[in-house]
Amino acid sequence: MGSANRRKALRLKRKKRIRKKLSGTEDRPRMSVFRSAKHIYSQIIDDTKGITLATASTTEKEVIEQQKFENKTAAATYIGQLIAQRATEKGIKSVVFDRNGFLYHGRIKAVSDGARKAGLDF
């Protein structure tokens, strides 16, 4: 097994362990974050109904047309603020944070800090 496959397998193992303990409800949905090499994606999910309530990512046309970010962490902070803004428009004030098996560090932390700054409660 290559090192990249091993890293991914370990992340998925952590993800399963985390997801056993947390799930999103109607009044407190789950905010899931995924990080790839280039982009960052965030969703707010109601697990009881199995629907996505809000989403934001760096692949969206609106974000790409935005000013050029100085680094990927700055883009992640912006995505956190954007997802929080979209959530508050739908009446969501509080969420459960799902780091999706990634370490709470760098871009994952930047998304949560941006969302907190924009008024979302964890």
Residue pairs with C-beta under 8 A, 6 or more apart in sequence:
1 9
11 100
11 101
11 102
12 101
13 101
14 101
15 100
15 101
16 101
18 98
18 99
18 100
18 101
19 98
22 30
22 96
22 98
23 30
23 47
23 48
23 96
24 30
24 31
24 44
24 45
24 46
24 47
24 48
24 95
24 96
25 46
25 47
25 48
26 46
26 48
26 49
27 94
28 94
28 95
28 96
29 44
29 45
29 46
29 47
29 53
29 92
29 95
29 96
30 44
30 45
30 46
30 47
30 95
30 96
30 97
30 98
31 42
31 43
31 44
31 45
31 83
31 87
31 95
31 96
31 97
31 98
31 115
31 120
32 42
32 43
32 44
32 45
32 98
32 100
33 40
33 41
33 42
33 97
33 98
33 99
33 100
33 102
33 108
33 111
33 112
34 40
34 41
34 42
34 100
35 41
35 76
35 100
35 102
35 107
35 108
38 58
38 72
39 57
39 58
39 59
40 57
40 58
40 72
40 75
40 76
40 79
40 107
40 111
41 55
41 56
41 57
41 58
41 59
41 79
42 55
42 56
42 57
42 79
42 80
42 83
42 111
42 115
43 52
43 54
43 55
43 83
44 52
44 53
44 54
44 55
44 83
44 86
44 87
44 92
44 95
45 51
45 52
45 53
46 53
53 87
53 90
53 92
54 83
54 86
54 87
54 90
54 92
55 83
55 86
56 63
56 79
56 82
56 83
56 86
57 63
57 79
58 64
58 75
58 79
63 75
63 78
63 79
63 82
66 78
69 75
69 78
72 107
73 106
73 107
73 110
74 110
76 106
76 107
76 108
76 110
76 111
76 114
77 110
77 111
77 113
77 114
77 117
78 114
79 111
79 114
80 110
80 111
80 112
80 113
80 114
80 115
80 116
80 117
80 118
81 114
81 115
81 117
81 118
83 111
83 115
83 120
84 114
84 115
84 116
84 117
84 118
84 119
84 120
85 118
87 93
87 95
87 120
88 118
88 119
88 120
92 120
93 119
93 120
93 121
94 120
94 121
94 122
95 115
95 120
95 121
95 122
96 122
97 112
97 122
99 108
102 108
104 112
112 122
115 122
116 122
